[in-house]
């Protein structure tokens, strides 16, 4: 099985990794549990407030969870959910987001258990690339006024279901069903980045005005690996609107060395 590391920047990722490491734990079942909890907390504001109320004891909040969900989710899920409600939350709505992320990481752990994180990461980028270059489809999948989450998810399944793995399809359906308009591409990239991080690799996206040769790709990979001190996964796309140069994103670092950006900056300078 692929050796995976915990994404320490993600809240409760360590708790999730610990329970998924237990023999016999079904990571996909745990992921579905967290997706269900995330939906319930998002739709039921009273539940979210009660589970995060600082005036209530931790034992009381955990008892609330156990009574409401204990018979519907796995013991592994409940263990992590107890850690979630035991924490301090300034905004109850943030709990749903945290549970959503735990569901995504659960799917990625399931893929990793089948040595398929590389495949999932590549498929996520390919889906993202397709949507980035097909605006009409992207809008249809991410516009919540165009149908409910299940309808848009079913459309995504029709488009990609026979071309990608079950793990990637689950992530795509979740992104389509829960992404606000304009956030779909961001979320797909975030999932791919987490997959790379779990393998101790840096996920770098590069957009160029024209295709790069194999030699150029390897030279860029070598430069980035040396700079960041870790293996690099490159996801390269072509965007003619850049005119020349490139745009690069590596973790929290973004570099815009495109000719289009320079032209825009020059226009702004002249206008001022």
Secondary structure, DSSP 4 states (H G I P E B T S, - for coil): -------TTSTTHHHHHHHHTSTT--HHHHHHHHHHHHHHHHH-HHHHHHHH-TTS-HHHHHHHHHHHHTTTS-HHHHHHHHHHHHS--SSTHHHHHHHHHHHHHHHHHHHHHTT-HHHHHHHHHHHHHHHHT-HHHHHHHH-GGG--HHHHHHHHHHHHTTTS-HHHHHHHHHHHHHPPTT-HHHHHHHHHHHHHHHTT-EEEEEEESSPPPHHHHHHHHHHHHHHHTS-EEEEEEE-GGG-SSEEEEETTEEEE--HHHHHHHHHHHHH-
